[in-house]
Amino acid sequence: MSDVTRARHGRPVHHWRRDVVELAALFTAVAVAEAVANLIGHGPDGPALLVISALVLAATAGFHVWWARRPGHAPPVTDSDTGARPTVARTGQAGPGADAPASAGTTATLWRLRTTVRDEPGSLAALCTALAGHRVDILSLQTHPLGDGTVDEFLLRAPSELTAGEITRAVALAGGTDTWIERADAHDLVDAPTRVLGLATRTALDAAELPLALRQLLGRCTIRSLPAHPVGGARSPEAVPVEGALEDTVMRLRAPEGGVITVERPYLPFTPTEFARARALVELDTRLGPRIPRSQDVLTLPEGNAITVRRADTSDLEAAKAMHERCSARTLGLRYHGPVTDADRYLNHLLSPRFGRTLAVQTASGRIVGLGHLLWDGDETEVALLVEDEWQQRGIGAELLGRLVGMAVEAGCESVYAVTQASNTGMVAAMRGLGLPLDYQIEEGTLVITARLAAEPGDAVTAMGRLSGAGESGRTEAP
C-alpha cells in the first residue's frame, strides 16, 4: 500500500493527512469533470473549458506529488523499489562510498594504523567518517590518552586496491598526525584484552616467556636483559627506578633480579598505556619468582641407554659445574670460546630462565651430561650446546638442537645462530642436520652459522613438524 509505512518496531502507521489530501483531490477531480461535461454540453465555449480543466487537473496532480515527497511524508525506499539492501557505514556516519563494506564482493587487506588526534569532541568521529568514505571497515579501536591529545590505534579492513598512502592521506585530511601504518594478519584479529590475558598466562607458566610476551605485546622491538652483575667484568647497568622509565622510543624496566630490561622501538614511540602494560607484565613475573615447566621426555639412545631431556634452571647449577669438571679443556673451549677457567662464571646467567631456555640431558643416575641453551639476544636468538666427552657422537647434540630450534619456531623467531669454530665438526653437522637454509660467516676466526626459520605461518607449521621428529626413537612420556 502506498499510504502505509512501517514504524521502527514493525507496526503499520497510517498517515491521515495524506489520506485527506488524496480524497480531496479525488472529489475535486470528479466535481471538475462533471462541471466540464455540463458546460460543454450546454454552451459554445466547450474547447476553452476543456483546456482550463486540464490545467486544474495538472495542478492538482503536481500538488499531490509535492506533498508526498515532503520530508517526513515520503515512503521509505525498500528492497522491492531498488533491488538493493540499504546499508549504514560502520562508524555510524553516512559518507560517500560508505554504502557497502570493504569485504562485500571484493578482496580486502588488513592494516594496523596508529595516529594522534586532538583531544576534543568530534575529532574521532571525523576520522571514522574519512575512513568510511574510502569503504574502510574499522574492526577494532584502542585509545592511548596523552597529555595534549589521544593516540588512536585501529585494526582496519580495506579494499585491496586501496594503498597505505591513500589511507594515511585520508587520515591526515581528517586531522590525524604522526600516522603510522603497517600490514596486519589474522593474528591481530584477537582483541587487546584477550591478547594481554594470554600473554600473562604464558608468563605465569614460564619465566623464560617474559621477553617473548613483551615483544608480542609491543610489536617489533628490541629487548635486552642486563643482569645486575654482568659476567666477564662488564659494566653494570644504570639504576632504574622501581616504576621504570619511559623515554619516547625507549623504555627501561627493573628486572626481577635487580638488573635492567631495555625495550627499544625506534620506528614508533611508546605510549604511557603501553608502558603501563609492560610494567604490569614485569611485575607479575617478579611476584611469581623463577619457575619453569617440569615436563620431561625419556629417550632411548641407539645403543640402548635411556636418557631424560628436561628444562633446567639455576637449581641445576651444581650439577652443571660437576659436568664442567668432567669435560676436557678442548670441549669447554669450543663451547665458551675463551679461558676454560671462566666457564663456571657463565652458568648462573645461562641457567636463568630470564635470559632464555635451557635443556638438560640427564642419565638414569641423575647426572647431567649435556646442556642446550636458547638465548634471547636482543631481536636475535642464539643456540649453544655442550655435551660431555664420554657422551658425544651419540645423537644427543642433534636431539638438543632440534628441540631448541623447535622452541624458537614456536616463539616466532625468524632465525637462530650458533657461534662456534670450523674445527667443531659436531656442531656444524648438527646445524646442517636441521634441514634449514644456513648462512655461514667468519668473524675474527669464529664461525657464525645462522639458520633461517619459517618466514610464513604455514612454513612455521612445517618446520615444527620436521624438527619435532629429531631423536624420536624410543621416546616415552615421563609420568
N, C-alpha and C positions, 0 to 999 in steps of 0.2 A: 504494500500500500504506500502511495506517495506521501500520505499525510501522517504517517506513523514513523517515529524514530525510537531508538532504544535508549533507555536511561542507563546509567553506569552499572546498575545491578541487574540489567537484563529485562526489566519490566517495561511494557509499551507505554508511551506517553503521547496523548493526543494534543495537538496544537489547535485550540479552539479558535484563535484569531484567524488562522489560515482557512479553517472551515467556513467562517463567516464571510471572508473575502470571496471564497470560491462560490458560495451560494449567492452573494450579491451580484457577482459577475454573471452567474447563470440567469438570474431573474432579469438583470439589465438587458442581456442579450435577447431573451425571449420577448421582453417588452418592446425593444427596438425593432425586432423582426416583425412583430405584429403591427406596430405603427407604420412601418415602411410598407407593409403589404396593403394596409388600408389606404395610405396616401397614394400609392402607385395605382391602386385600383380605382380611385375617385378623383384624381387630379392630373393636370397636364405636365407637372414638374417631376415626374417619376424618375428619370435618369439622374437628376441632381440630387434627389433624396437618396438614391442608392449609393452614390459616392459618399455623401455625408455619413450614411450608416456604416459604410466600410471603414471610414476613418475612426468613427466611435468604437467599433469593434477592435480595430488595431490598437487604439489607445488603451482599451480595457485589457487586452492581452499583454501589452507591454507593462502595464501597472502590475499585473499578476506575476510576471516573471521577475520584476524588480523586487517585489515584496518577498517572493520565495527565496531570493538569493541574499537577502539581508543577513548580516552576522547573527547567529543565534536561531535563525529560521531555516537555513539551508540544510537539507538532509545530508547525513554523513556519507562519504564515499565508501562503498563496500566492495567486497571481493567480486560480486556479480557485475559491478559497474566497470571495474578496471581490469579484472583478471589478475590482480596482484594483491599481496598482503601488506597493509600499511605497517611501517616499522618506525621505531623511535631510536635515536642514537643512544648508545650505551651510557654516555655521560649525562643523559637527561636533557641535553641541549640539542635542538634541531640545527642542522647546518648543511651547507652544500656537500653533496656526496655522502651524507650520513644515512641514506635510505637503505643500506644493506651492510651487514657485517663483512669484515675483510675476508672471512673464510667462505663466504657464500659463492660457490661455483668457481673460486679461484684458489690458487696455491698461496699460502701465507708464510711469512717469516717471523720468527720470534726475535725480539730485541729487548735488551735491558738498557734503560735510559735513565739518566740522573741529571737533574737541572735544579737551579736555585731560582726561587720566585720571591717576590715581595710578600711580607707578612701582613697582608691586608685583604679584606673581603673581596671576593670576585677574582683574585689572581689565579687560583686553581681552576675555577670554572672557565676562565678564558683559555687556559692551557688545554683543558679537556675538549673544549669546543674546537680549538685549532686541530687537535688530533682527530676528532670525529670528522672534521671537514676533509681529511685525507683518507677516510674509511679505515682508520686505525682503531683497533679494539683494545681497550685497557683491561688486562687480565688481573693485575694486582697493583696496589699502590702502597708504598711506605713513606712516611713523612719523618724527616730528621730536623727538629727545630734548631735554629741558630739564633744568635743574639739579634741580628737585624734582618732575618729572612728565614726561609724554610727550604731545605733540600728535599725535593720530591723524587722518589725512585720508582719507576714504572717497569712493569713487565708488559710488553706490547706485542700484539699480533697484527702485522701489517701486510698489505698486498705485496707479493714478491717483487713486483716491478717498482715498488717504492724504495728508493735508496736511503742510506743513512744520512746523506747530505740534505735530502729533501725533508726528512723528518726533523733534523736539527734546525733547518731554516724556518720551518713552521713553528717550532718551539720558540725560537728567538723572536719571531714576529709577535708571538703571544706574550712576550715578557720574560721568557726564561733566559738565564745567563749561566755561564760556566757549565755548559751542557756537555755531557759525556755519554757515548752510546757504544754498545758492542753487541754482537750476535749472542743470542741465548739458545738453550736447548731444552729438551723435555724435563731435565732435572730441575730447572728453575721454576717449573710449574708448582712445586711444593710451596705452600705459603710459609712466611717467615717464622711464625711461632712453632709450627711443626718441625721446620728445619733446625731451629735452635734447640728444641727439646731432644731431637735425635742426636745432635752433637753433644749435648750434655750427658746423654745416656752413654754414648761411646766413651766419653772422657771418664765417666764414673767407673766404667768397667776396666779400663786400661789406661794407666798414666802415660804410656807412650803415644796415646791418641791426641794429646793436647796440641802439639804443633799442627797436626793434620786438621783438627777441629777448627783451630784459629784460621787456617788457610781457607777452609771451606766457608767459614763464616764471613771472611773479609774479601774473598776473591783472590785474584792473582797478586801475591805479595811475597816478600822475602822475610823469613822468620829465622832468627838466630838466638840460640840459648847460650849464654855465657855463664859458667859456674862462678861462684863467689871466690874460689881459689883455683884458678886455672893451673893445669899441669904444664910442666916444661918451663916454668919461670915467666910465663906471660903476665902482662899487667892485668890486675883485677879490674872489673868493670866499674864505672862510676856508680855511686849510690843512687838509688831511685826511691822516691817517697813511697810509702805504703799504698797510697791511692794511685800510683803510677804517674806518668807524664805524657801529654799529647802535644805534639809539635807539628801541625799541618799534615805532612805525609809520613810522619814517623811517630809511633807510639812505643813507649817503654813501660814495661810492667815488671814488678818484682816477682822473681821466680820463687817457687815453693821452698827451695833450699837456700834462698838468700841471694842467688845470682840475679841476672837480668835477662828478660825476654824482650828482644827488639823486633818490631814489626815495621817493615818499610813498604810503601806503595807509592812510588814516585808519580805514577800517571793519574792519581786521584786522591785528593786529601781525605783524611778520615773525618768523620763527623763525631760530635760528642755522644750520639746514640751508639755508634759502632764501638767507640772507646768503652762505654759502659758495658756493652755486651761482652767484649773481650775480657774486660776486668772481672766480670762475673764468672766466666768460664775458668779463669786462672784461680779465682778464689775458691771455686768448687773443687778444683784439683788440689789446692793446698789443704783444704779441710779434710779431704779423704785420705791424703798421705800416699806413700808409694804402694802400688798394687799392680799385679799382673794376672792374667788368666792362668789358671792352674791345670789346664788340659795338657795331655801328653800323648805321644804315639809310641808304641813299641814296634820296632822294626827288626827283621831278621836279615843279617848280612849273608852274602853268598856262601861264606864258609860255615855258616850255622850259628854264629854268635848273635845274641839278642842285645839290642841297644835301645835306649829310650831317648826321644827327642822332645824337649820341652822348653818353655820360656824360662829365662834366667834373669836374676836381678842382683842387687847388692848383697843379698843374703848368701849368694854363692861366691863371695869374694875369696874366702879362704880356700875353697876347693879349686878355684881358678888359679890362685897363686901356687897351689900344690902342683897343678898341671904345668905351670911355667917351669917349675923346678925339674920336671921330668923331660922337658923339651930340650933339644940341642940348641946350641948358640946359633947355628945356621937357620933352624926353623923359626926361632924368635926374631932373628934379623930380617928374614923375608917378610915377616908379619909387621913388625914395628918400624922398620927402615931407620934404625938408629941403634945406639948402645943398648945391649940386651939388659944391662943393669937397670935401665929405666922402665922395663916392661911392666913391672908391678905397679908403677905410679899411674899408669893409664887405666887400670882395671876398674877403679871406683867410678870413673867417668863413663867407661864403656858399658858397665853393667847397669847404670842408672836408666830407668825407663823414661826419664825426662828428655834424653838425648837420642832415643831410638829404641830399637827392639833387639834383644839378644836371644839366640837359641843355643841351648847346651845339649851336647851328646853325652849320655851317661851310661855306664856299663851296669850289668846286673848287680854288681857290688856297691854301686852308688858313686863310683869315681868318674869325674868329668874328664873326657878325653878329646873333646872338640868344642869350639865356640864359633858361632857365626853372628856377625853384627850387621844390622841395618841402621845406618846413622843418618839423621836429618842434618844436612849441611846447607843451611840457607834454603834456596829453592832447588837444590840438588840433593841426591841421595847416594850415599856410599855403602858398598858392601865389603866386608872383610872376613877372612876365615883363618882359623888356627886349629890344626889337628895335631895331636901328639904323635911323635915319630913312629911309635910302635903300631899306630892305628891308621897310618897313611896308606894310600893305594888300595883302599877297601870300599870306595864309593861314598865315604862319609862326607867329604868335601862337596861332592856333587849334590848329595841329598840336602845338605845345609843351604847351598847356594840356590837350588831350585825353590826351596821353601821361602827363603828371604826375598827372592825376586817375585815370587807369587804374592807376598805381603805388599811389596812395592806396587804391583799392578793393582791390587785391591785398594790401596791407599790413593790411587790416582796419579802416581809418579810417572813422568814422561820418560825417564831414563835412570839407570843406575851406573855407577862407575866403580872400578876396583883399581887401587894403587898397588903395584907390585913391581917385580923385576923380570926381565926377559928370561932369566935363569929359573924362575919359578914355573916350571912346566906344568905342575899340577894345577895351579890357579888358572893359567892360560887355557888348559884343556877343559877345565870346569866351565869357564866362560863360554868357550866355543860349544860346549855341550848343551847350552841353553837353547840353541837353535834360533837366536835372535840376531838382528843386524848389529854388528860390532864396529866400533871405531877405535883405532889404535893411535896413541900419541906418546912420544918420548919427551919427558920434561926433566932436564938435568939428570939424565941417566936413569930415571924412573919411568916405568911403563904404566900408562893410564889406559885402561880398557873400558870403554863406555858401551853399554848395551841399551839400544833404543827400544823402549817398550811400546805398547799399543798406543797409537795416536787417536784412534776412534773407539767409541764404546763397544762396538761389535768386535773389533780386534782384541779388546781387553778380555772379553769372554774367551776367545780362542786361546790367548796367551795363558790365561788362568788354567784352562783345561790341559794345555801342554805341560805347564810347569808342575801342576799338581801330580802328574804322573811320574815324576822323578823319584826313584827309590821306592816304588810301591811293593816290591817283592816282600812277601811275608808280613805285611802291615796288619796289626790288630789294634783296636782302640782300647786304651787302658781304662780300667774301671774308675 
